[in-house]
Amino acid sequence: MPTVTSKVEIENASKNAINALFGPNVENFRIREVFPYSEDQIVAHSEQMDETSQPKDGWDIQVTFLLNGLQYTVDLIIHEKDGQVSYSRVIDKMVPL
């Protein structure tokens, strides 16, 4: 699998993971938040990453999407070096307003 370092690669890897988990009928996919992820902890907000930041192993990504009339919020951990998804969790499932 390819590395996941840019915003476009993060979006593509997230979308592929959600499609693999929930199927191809996902609508209105969007990334809500992206945090650099270290095996020890979340290290900083992605907008604040620079050369002084701690090393990261991957990305902690929160996404939202619609499926069968319900809005889902899902948290993903995607490894930077190979794009592997090591964690996924449904945070919320609700009828959209």
Buried (B, 14 or more C-beta within 10 A) or exposed (E): EEEBEEEEBBBBBBBBBBBEBBEEEBEEBEBEEBBBBBEEEEBBEBEEBEEEBEEBBBBBBBBBBBBEEEBBBBBBBBBBEEBBBEEBEEEEEEEEE
